């Protein structure tokens, strides 16, 4: 066992290699919940504007609707990007584990070859 390595065997996976991305998942959920809340607020604003001033409020509401939809879309996209970061992190961890196993196998084969000669 190499010094500083917390694994008993090179084939074992360290617990830190399997840590979940809990915080990033909460951030993704937060962005998506905020996007849904913005849409709910937009619907409430449309209803309030139409009941208060009727059709006269439409020009002002169109600007507000566009702004809120764009912002809600950005929030939803931020949640999706966060989920993409989680998937990329998993891919990096898998690659690191596989490279470690390949490295161990190469060192083991080289030491066996050295012992045979």
C-alpha positions as CSV (number, residue, x, y, z in Angstrom):
1,X,0.0,0.0,0.0
2,X,1.4,3.4,-1.0
3,X,1.8,6.1,1.7
4,X,-1.1,8.6,1.8
5,X,-3.4,6.2,-0.1
6,X,-6.6,5.5,2.0
7,X,-7.5,2.3,0.1
8,X,-6.6,-1.1,1.4
9,X,-6.2,-2.4,-2.1
10,X,-5.7,-0.5,-5.3
11,X,-8.9,-2.1,-6.7
12,X,-11.1,-0.6,-4.0
13,X,-12.9,2.7,-4.6
14,X,-12.4,5.4,-2.1
15,X,-15.5,6.8,-0.3
16,X,-14.6,10.3,-1.6
17,X,-14.9,8.9,-5.2
18,X,-18.6,8.1,-4.5
19,X,-19.6,11.3,-2.7
20,X,-22.9,12.5,-4.2
21,X,-23.3,16.1,-5.5
22,X,-25.9,17.0,-2.9
23,X,-25.4,20.7,-3.0
24,X,-25.5,20.9,-6.8
25,X,-28.7,18.9,-6.8
26,X,-30.3,21.4,-4.3
27,X,-29.1,24.3,-6.5
28,X,-30.7,22.7,-9.6
29,X,-33.9,22.2,-7.7
30,X,-33.8,25.8,-6.4
31,X,-33.4,27.2,-9.9
32,X,-36.3,25.1,-11.2
33,X,-38.6,26.0,-8.3
34,X,-37.8,29.6,-8.8
35,X,-38.6,29.4,-12.5
36,X,-42.0,27.8,-11.6
37,X,-42.7,30.5,-9.0
38,X,-41.9,33.2,-11.5
39,X,-44.5,31.7,-13.9
40,X,-47.1,31.6,-11.1
41,X,-46.3,35.2,-10.2
42,X,-46.6,36.1,-13.9
43,X,-50.0,34.6,-14.1
44,X,-51.1,36.4,-11.0
45,X,-49.7,39.7,-12.4
46,X,-51.6,39.2,-15.7
47,X,-54.9,38.5,-13.8
48,X,-54.4,41.5,-11.5
49,X,-53.5,43.8,-14.4
50,X,-56.5,42.7,-16.5
51,X,-59.0,43.0,-13.6
52,X,-57.7,46.3,-12.4
53,X,-57.3,48.2,-15.7
54,X,-58.7,45.8,-18.4
55,X,-57.5,45.9,-21.9
56,X,-55.7,49.2,-21.3
57,X,-53.0,47.3,-19.3
58,X,-52.1,45.0,-22.2
59,X,-49.2,47.1,-23.7
60,X,-47.5,47.3,-20.3
61,X,-48.3,43.6,-19.5
62,X,-46.7,42.4,-22.8
63,X,-43.3,43.9,-21.7
64,X,-43.7,42.3,-18.2
65,X,-44.7,39.0,-19.7
66,X,-41.7,38.9,-22.0
67,X,-39.3,39.9,-19.2
68,X,-40.6,37.3,-16.8
69,X,-40.7,34.5,-19.3
70,X,-37.1,35.2,-20.3
71,X,-36.0,35.3,-16.7
72,X,-37.9,32.1,-15.8
73,X,-36.3,30.4,-18.9
74,X,-32.9,31.4,-17.7
75,X,-33.6,30.0,-14.2
76,X,-34.8,26.7,-15.7
77,X,-31.7,26.6,-17.9
78,X,-29.5,27.3,-14.9
79,X,-31.0,24.2,-13.2
80,X,-30.4,22.1,-16.3
81,X,-26.8,23.3,-16.5
82,X,-26.3,22.4,-12.9
83,X,-27.6,18.9,-13.6
84,X,-25.2,18.8,-16.6
85,X,-22.3,19.7,-14.2
86,X,-23.3,16.8,-12.0
87,X,-23.2,14.3,-14.9
88,X,-19.8,15.7,-16.0
89,X,-18.5,15.2,-12.5
90,X,-19.7,11.6,-12.5
91,X,-17.9,11.0,-15.8
92,X,-14.7,12.5,-14.5
93,X,-14.8,10.3,-11.4
94,X,-15.4,7.2,-13.5
95,X,-12.5,8.1,-15.7
96,X,-10.3,8.7,-12.7
97,X,-11.2,5.3,-11.2
98,X,-10.7,3.5,-14.4
99,X,-7.3,5.1,-15.0
100,X,-6.3,4.2,-11.5
101,X,-7.2,0.6,-12.1
102,X,-5.4,0.5,-15.4
103,X,-2.3,2.0,-13.8
104,X,-2.4,-0.6,-11.0
105,X,-2.8,-3.4,-13.5
106,X,0.2,-2.1,-15.6
107,X,2.4,-1.8,-12.5
108,X,1.3,-5.3,-11.4
109,X,2.1,-6.8,-14.8
110,X,5.5,-5.0,-14.9
111,X,6.4,-6.3,-11.4
112,X,5.4,-9.9,-12.4
113,X,7.5,-9.6,-15.5
114,X,10.4,-8.3,-13.6
115,X,10.2,-11.2,-11.1
116,X,10.1,-13.7,-13.9
117,X,13.3,-12.5,-15.5
